[in-house]
Amino acid sequence: MVDVIASDIIGAIVIARHGDRQGFYQDPISYTASATAITPLGEDQEFQLGSLIRSIYLNASSPKYIQGISPATDLFQQTQVAVRADAGGEGGVIFDSSIALVQGLWPPTSQASISLANGSTVTSPLGGYQYIPIESVEPNEDVSLEGFTDCSLLTAKTTKFYNSSAFLEKQAEAQSFLNSLPPFLDGRPVTLSNMFNIFDYMNVQSIHNVTFATRLPPTYLEQARALANYHEYGIFTDPSFDGIGNIAGRTMLPSLVTALQRIVNNTDPLKLHYSAISYKPFLSLFNMTGVVATGQIPAGIVNYAAAVVMEVHQPSAGGQPFIRFNFKNGTDDATFNLYNLSFPGFDGGSDVPVPTFIDAFQPAGVNNTQWCNVCSQNTTRGCSLVTAASSSHFLLSPHHDKISPVGAGFLGACLTIVVMSALVAALIFFGLLSVGKKRRHHEHVSDKDGSSVGSLHKGDSLRH
């Protein structure tokens, strides 16, 4: 597509769903999921996606080549890239997908070799395999890529949705179809509230089980998909921009905004930021960016290896950098398509000024320190420490019985120890204080992104 504004691409943010996997089950209320495993098909889907992104953005002869990034013919440069992968509910599927995708981006190369003093040359294993650092984002330590589990207010919203008149009407409409499904399932409850698990089982079996695929009536899979789309979009979106239904996308925003700020800062080497996720954040982000409301993208579950690329452009004539939003729905699309965005503060269009995007989305972002309060959670993911620290003033309340000066001194000393211990523990949990190297899933890992530090203002350093 011809650029509306002559510009150079100075960076890109990639958000991709995992590839094909084995079946699994997730609780329809809490969304706690069982572990599963990626398949060779899933690995190939991710590798092909990475190869496509490489051909578009790392190929020096491509019109969309990212200016200043190490080209496809050169070795991987760690300072230019940040890769993060959800290591939560689906086991290692998402992390394994990220490994396959980055191998498509930076495949083995004969350049990964070294000459020794004795005159011999040694090439890295597997034909020059490039070791790409990947940050394993553990949900119990960092909510950014999986902020939807253990979120009490989202669970309450889900229950309310299941009891709504609209949901009950949809279930009544679908009841005849649901009644016909038990012969094709594995004993899963056949209710609309369990629709994702029903569709997921049928989808996995249709891909991998030839007997099932030939037995299933031709329209059944698409009928199940349509009901699952209604089910999932109703849970992981919200009419309010900063509503709890958008929590899956809102927890990603701090890292995405920080990536944008780094890319447009000409003193920062970051060029490419990639997050590997499940399908849930896509629904929230599509809802918030307006691509569903404007009818450009259907309200539903994205396919395996679906991906968004947010291109960051710098106008050739100077001025504010802007974003272009591209989406590829897995193998349904041969390449990425450009979409217009529409959200509060932006009337619509393909070129969104970076400051406009940040000013609109940054306030809706939820970081680790905010998540406990936003989700009304006070036990899991370290929220008990936050609760203890915030409620410690209770011990010094003037409404309690008087105690002696000695007792007050002792209580004050003990309280100080308790509060400081809770504070230190909370700082360690939220990554604000380090006492040692954080565990990662990959032998070579990158530093974690920090939370967003504010919008761009006049005087901020921009790339030119």
Secondary structure, DSSP 8 states (H G I E B T S, - for coil): ---SS-EEEEEEEEEEE---B----B-TTT--B----B-HHHHHHHHHHHHHHIIIII-TTSTT--TTS--TTS---GGGEEEEEE-STTTTHHHHHHHHHHHHHS---TTSEEE-TTS-EEE-HHHH------EEE-TTT--TT--STT-HHHHHHHHHHHTSHHHHHHHHHHHHHHHT-GGGSSS---SGGGHHHHHHHHHHHHHH-HHHHHHS-TTHHHHHHHHHHHHHHHHS--SSTT-GGGHHHHTTHHHHHHHHHHHH-TT----EEEEEE-SHHHHHHHHHHTTTTTTSS-SS---TT-EEEEEEEEETT-S--EEEEEEE-GGGSSS-EEE-EEETTEEEES-EEHHHHHHHHGGG---HHHHHHHTT--STTTHHHHHHHHHGGGGG-TTS----HHHHHHHHHHHHHHHHHHHHHHHHHTTSS-SS----SSSS-------------TT-----
